[in-house]
């Protein structure tokens, strides 16, 4: 039992940092959205989502440069599956998630399209420089459109508020700087917390005799999704439902278009796409995204029932991965 003492010392502070970082991130991002006149949904889809996807980016870039292309691709696919089934499942279980029409008409269909595009680009067994450039260019177009749409939505909201007054440039600038600093601090705490948790979990898995393959398929993918888990669950509990949904959808887009796009661009060799990934893991990722469209389209919300189904589906996916390994 003493062998488990040190891993537990990593895991407990990791949880504390995750909760603290998620709390800071949600508060700062919400305030930043108001100060910058950008809707909370767009902040969630961009700044928060991309920040919480930093672990996936770090793992993928390191893996591609080390020649571990399978790990890079598996990390993104596993993280995207975890984001939909685990993160949205947990957040919906805490409180129902209401969805704006924009998510149903633009963001979620784009996630599905990007997932299908990745599957098509990988049919030749590799992701090369041109594939990476196409993915990353799509992200840039999406970002420009999202920020413009977010400003229009926020301006329309302000116009409807007859009593609203514009803040003076000085105080407004100070507010934005303060909240930006808090947002960065929250991201740092999330990164440190997820790293500690992953280190502790890997060590415990090794002590229990679990294979390295199973560790990579489960611990690495889930570990890099822990910032999304903390942020979305806390946002859901705080009533910032737009932030919770935007974080997940934006993270999946960032993983597909930026993480794999940059990875394929900078990798010394093309990223290999295994046949097993094309037959099973990529289709599971696509189906998980597709399932959200009719569920959200019927009532424009995810309730506790849907959250429970998502969590059961994720448990089933993990079970088949362990069996397959």
C-alpha positions as CSV (number, residue, x, y, z in Angstrom):
1,X,0.0,0.0,0.0
2,X,2.9,2.4,0.6
3,X,3.7,2.3,-3.1
4,X,0.4,4.1,-3.8
5,X,1.2,6.9,-1.4
6,X,3.3,9.1,-3.8
7,X,0.8,8.8,-6.7
8,X,-2.0,9.9,-4.4
9,X,0.1,12.9,-3.4
10,X,0.0,13.9,-7.1
11,X,-3.7,13.2,-7.6
12,X,-5.1,15.1,-4.6
13,X,-3.4,18.5,-5.4
14,X,-4.3,17.9,-9.0
15,X,-8.0,17.9,-8.2
16,X,-7.6,21.0,-6.1
17,X,-5.8,22.8,-8.9
18,X,-8.4,21.7,-11.5
19,X,-11.3,23.0,-9.4
20,X,-9.6,26.3,-8.6
21,X,-8.4,26.8,-12.2
22,X,-11.9,26.0,-13.6
23,X,-13.5,28.4,-11.2
24,X,-11.1,31.2,-12.1
25,X,-11.4,30.5,-15.8
26,X,-15.2,30.6,-15.8
27,X,-15.4,33.8,-13.8
28,X,-12.7,35.6,-15.9
29,X,-14.1,34.4,-19.3
30,X,-17.6,35.5,-18.4
31,X,-16.4,38.9,-17.3
32,X,-14.1,39.2,-20.3
33,X,-17.0,38.5,-22.6
34,X,-18.9,41.4,-21.1
35,X,-16.0,43.8,-21.2
36,X,-15.0,43.0,-24.8
37,X,-18.6,43.0,-26.0
38,X,-18.4,39.4,-27.2
39,X,-21.0,36.9,-26.3
40,X,-20.1,34.3,-23.6
41,X,-20.8,31.5,-26.1
42,X,-18.1,32.8,-28.5
43,X,-15.7,33.2,-25.6
44,X,-16.3,29.6,-24.7
45,X,-16.0,28.5,-28.4
46,X,-12.6,30.3,-28.8
47,X,-10.6,31.6,-25.8
48,X,-11.7,29.1,-23.2
49,X,-11.9,26.1,-25.6
50,X,-8.5,26.7,-27.1
51,X,-6.9,27.3,-23.7
52,X,-8.3,24.0,-22.2
53,X,-7.1,22.2,-25.3
54,X,-3.5,23.3,-24.6
55,X,-2.6,19.8,-23.1
56,X,-3.8,18.1,-26.4
57,X,-1.6,20.5,-28.4
58,X,1.4,19.9,-26.2
59,X,1.1,16.1,-26.3
60,X,0.5,16.1,-30.1
61,X,3.4,18.4,-31.0
62,X,5.7,16.5,-28.8
63,X,4.5,13.1,-30.1
64,X,4.9,14.1,-33.8
65,X,8.4,15.4,-33.2
66,X,9.3,12.2,-31.4
67,X,8.0,10.1,-34.2
68,X,5.0,8.8,-32.2
69,X,2.4,9.7,-34.7
70,X,0.0,7.1,-33.5
71,X,0.0,8.7,-30.1
72,X,-0.7,12.1,-31.6
73,X,-3.7,10.9,-33.6
74,X,-5.0,8.7,-30.8
75,X,-4.8,11.6,-28.3
76,X,-7.0,13.8,-30.5
77,X,-9.6,11.2,-31.3
78,X,-9.8,9.9,-27.7
79,X,-10.0,13.5,-26.4
80,X,-12.8,14.4,-28.8
81,X,-14.8,11.3,-27.8
82,X,-14.2,12.1,-24.1
83,X,-15.3,15.7,-24.6
84,X,-18.6,14.8,-26.1
85,X,-19.5,11.7,-24.0
86,X,-17.7,12.4,-20.7
87,X,-17.5,16.2,-20.4
88,X,-21.0,16.9,-21.8
89,X,-22.4,13.9,-20.0
90,X,-21.1,15.1,-16.6
91,X,-22.1,18.8,-17.2
92,X,-25.6,17.8,-18.3
93,X,-25.9,15.5,-15.2
94,X,-25.1,18.5,-13.0
95,X,-27.7,20.8,-14.7
96,X,-29.5,20.8,-18.0
97,X,-27.6,22.5,-20.8
98,X,-29.6,24.8,-23.0
99,X,-28.2,25.4,-26.5
100,X,-28.2,28.5,-28.6
101,X,-29.4,28.1,-32.2
102,X,-26.0,29.1,-33.5
103,X,-24.5,25.9,-32.0
104,X,-27.0,23.8,-33.9
105,X,-26.7,25.6,-37.2
106,X,-23.0,26.4,-37.4
107,X,-20.6,25.1,-34.7
108,X,-21.8,21.5,-34.2
109,X,-22.3,20.8,-37.9
110,X,-18.7,22.2,-38.4
111,X,-17.4,19.7,-35.8
112,X,-19.2,16.9,-37.7
113,X,-17.8,18.1,-41.1
114,X,-14.3,18.4,-39.7
115,X,-14.5,14.9,-38.3
116,X,-15.7,13.5,-41.6
117,X,-12.9,15.5,-43.4
118,X,-10.3,14.0,-41.1
119,X,-11.6,10.5,-41.9
120,X,-11.4,11.3,-45.6
121,X,-8.0,12.8,-45.4
122,X,-6.8,9.8,-43.5
123,X,-8.0,7.2,-46.1
124,X,-4.6,7.2,-47.7
125,X,-3.0,6.2,-44.3
126,X,-1.4,9.5,-43.5
127,X,-1.8,13.2,-42.7
128,X,0.7,15.3,-44.6
129,X,1.7,18.9,-44.8
130,X,-1.1,19.8,-47.3
131,X,-3.7,18.1,-45.1
132,X,-2.4,20.1,-42.1
133,X,-2.5,23.4,-44.0
134,X,-6.1,22.7,-45.1
135,X,-7.2,22.0,-41.5
136,X,-5.4,25.0,-40.0
137,X,-6.7,27.4,-42.7
138,X,-10.3,26.3,-41.9
139,X,-9.7,27.1,-38.3
140,X,-8.6,30.7,-39.1
141,X,-11.7,31.3,-41.2
142,X,-13.9,30.0,-38.4
143,X,-12.2,32.2,-35.8
144,X,-12.6,35.4,-37.8
145,X,-16.3,34.6,-38.4
146,X,-16.9,33.7,-34.8
147,X,-15.4,36.8,-33.3
148,X,-17.4,39.0,-35.7
149,X,-20.6,37.1,-35.0
150,X,-19.9,37.4,-31.2
151,X,-19.5,41.1,-31.4
152,X,-22.8,41.5,-33.4
153,X,-24.6,39.4,-30.8
154,X,-23.2,41.4,-27.9
155,X,-24.0,44.7,-29.6
156,X,-27.6,43.6,-30.3
157,X,-27.9,42.6,-26.6
158,X,-26.6,46.0,-25.5
159,X,-29.0,47.8,-27.9
160,X,-31.9,46.0,-26.3
161,X,-30.8,47.2,-22.9
162,X,-32.2,50.7,-22.8
163,X,-30.5,51.6,-19.5
164,X,-27.0,50.4,-20.5
165,X,-24.1,52.9,-20.4
166,X,-20.8,52.6,-22.1
167,X,-17.8,52.3,-19.8
168,X,-15.0,54.8,-20.2
169,X,-11.9,53.5,-22.0
170,X,-9.7,53.6,-19.0
171,X,-11.7,51.5,-16.6
172,X,-12.8,49.2,-19.4
173,X,-9.1,48.6,-20.3
174,X,-8.3,47.9,-16.6
175,X,-11.2,45.4,-16.3
176,X,-10.1,43.6,-19.5
177,X,-6.5,43.4,-18.4
178,X,-7.4,42.1,-14.9
179,X,-9.8,39.4,-16.3
180,X,-7.3,38.4,-18.9
181,X,-4.7,37.9,-16.2
182,X,-7.2,35.8,-14.2
183,X,-8.0,33.8,-17.3
184,X,-4.3,33.0,-17.9
185,X,-3.9,32.1,-14.3
186,X,-6.9,29.7,-14.5
187,X,-5.4,28.1,-17.6
188,X,-2.1,27.6,-15.8
189,X,-3.8,26.0,-12.8
190,X,-5.7,23.7,-15.2
191,X,-2.6,22.7,-17.0
192,X,-0.7,22.0,-13.7
193,X,-3.6,20.1,-12.2
194,X,-4.2,17.9,-15.2
195,X,-0.5,17.1,-15.4
196,X,-0.4,16.1,-11.7
197,X,-3.5,13.9,-12.1
198,X,-2.1,12.2,-15.2
199,X,1.2,11.5,-13.6
200,X,-0.5,10.0,-10.5
201,X,-2.9,8.0,-12.6
202,X,-0.2,6.5,-14.9
203,X,1.8,5.5,-11.8
204,X,-1.2,3.8,-10.2
205,X,-2.0,2.0,-13.5
206,X,1.5,0.7,-13.7
207,X,1.4,-0.5,-10.1
208,X,-1.8,-2.3,-10.9
209,X,-0.2,-4.0,-13.9
210,X,-2.2,-2.3,-16.6
211,X,-0.4,-2.3,-20.0
212,X,1.2,0.8,-21.5
213,X,-1.2,0.5,-24.5
214,X,-4.3,0.7,-22.2
215,X,-2.7,3.6,-20.3
216,X,-2.2,5.5,-23.6
217,X,-5.7,4.8,-24.9
218,X,-7.4,5.8,-21.6
219,X,-5.2,7.9,-19.2
220,X,-3.6,10.1,-21.8
221,X,-6.8,10.9,-23.7
222,X,-8.9,11.4,-20.6
223,X,-6.1,13.3,-18.8
224,X,-5.7,15.9,-21.6
225,X,-9.5,16.3,-21.4
226,X,-9.5,17.1,-17.7
227,X,-9.4,20.9,-18.2
228,X,-12.5,20.6,-20.3
229,X,-14.2,18.5,-17.6
230,X,-13.4,21.0,-14.8
231,X,-14.3,24.0,-16.8
232,X,-17.6,22.7,-18.3
233,X,-18.8,21.1,-15.0
234,X,-18.1,24.3,-13.0
235,X,-19.7,26.5,-15.7
236,X,-22.8,24.3,-15.7
237,X,-23.0,24.5,-11.9
238,X,-22.5,28.3,-12.0
239,X,-25.3,28.7,-14.6
240,X,-22.9,29.6,-17.4
241,X,-24.4,27.0,-19.7
242,X,-23.2,28.8,-22.9
243,X,-19.7,28.5,-21.7
244,X,-20.0,24.8,-20.9
245,X,-21.3,24.0,-24.4
246,X,-19.0,26.3,-26.2
247,X,-16.0,24.9,-24.3
248,X,-16.7,21.4,-25.6
249,X,-17.6,22.2,-29.1
250,X,-14.7,24.7,-29.5
251,X,-12.2,22.2,-28.0
252,X,-13.2,19.5,-30.5
253,X,-12.8,22.0,-33.3
254,X,-9.5,23.1,-32.0
255,X,-8.3,19.5,-31.6
256,X,-9.3,18.6,-35.2
257,X,-8.2,21.8,-37.0
258,X,-5.4,23.3,-34.9
259,X,-3.9,20.5,-33.0
260,X,-3.8,18.0,-35.8
261,X,-3.3,20.8,-38.4
262,X,-0.2,22.2,-36.7
263,X,1.0,18.7,-35.9
264,X,0.8,17.7,-39.5
265,X,2.4,21.0,-40.6
266,X,5.5,20.8,-38.3
267,X,6.0,17.0,-38.2
268,X,9.2,15.8,-39.9
269,X,7.2,12.9,-41.3
270,X,3.5,12.6,-42.1
271,X,1.2,11.5,-39.2
272,X,0.3,7.8,-39.8
273,X,-3.4,6.9,-39.7
274,X,-3.9,3.3,-38.7
275,X,-6.5,1.2,-40.3
276,X,-7.9,0.4,-36.9
277,X,-8.5,4.1,-36.3
278,X,-10.3,4.4,-39.6
279,X,-12.5,1.4,-38.9
280,X,-13.4,2.0,-35.3
281,X,-12.2,5.1,-33.4
282,X,-12.8,7.8,-36.0
283,X,-16.3,6.5,-36.8
284,X,-17.1,6.5,-33.0
285,X,-15.9,10.1,-32.8
286,X,-18.1,11.0,-35.8
287,X,-21.1,9.2,-34.4
288,X,-20.7,10.9,-31.0
289,X,-20.8,14.3,-32.7
290,X,-23.7,13.3,-35.0
291,X,-25.8,12.0,-32.0
292,X,-25.8,15.5,-30.5
293,X,-27.6,17.0,-33.5
294,X,-31.0,15.2,-33.1
295,X,-30.8,15.3,-29.3
296,X,-30.2,19.0,-29.2
297,X,-32.4,19.7,-32.2
298,X,-35.5,18.2,-30.5
299,X,-35.4,20.4,-27.4
300,X,-32.3,22.5,-27.8
301,X,-31.0,21.1,-24.5
302,X,-29.2,18.2,-22.9
303,X,-30.9,17.0,-19.7
304,X,-29.8,14.5,-17.0
305,X,-31.2,11.6,-19.0
306,X,-29.1,12.4,-22.0
307,X,-26.1,13.0,-19.7
308,X,-26.5,9.6,-18.2
309,X,-26.7,7.9,-21.6
310,X,-23.5,9.8,-22.7
311,X,-21.6,8.6,-19.7
312,X,-22.8,5.0,-20.2
313,X,-21.7,5.1,-23.8
314,X,-18.3,6.4,-22.8
315,X,-18.0,3.6,-20.2
316,X,-18.8,1.1,-23.0
317,X,-16.2,2.6,-25.3
318,X,-13.5,2.4,-22.6
319,X,-14.6,-1.2,-22.0
320,X,-14.1,-2.2,-25.6
321,X,-10.8,-0.4,-25.7
322,X,-9.5,-2.4,-22.8
323,X,-10.9,-5.6,-24.3
324,X,-9.3,-4.8,-27.7
325,X,-5.9,-4.0,-26.1
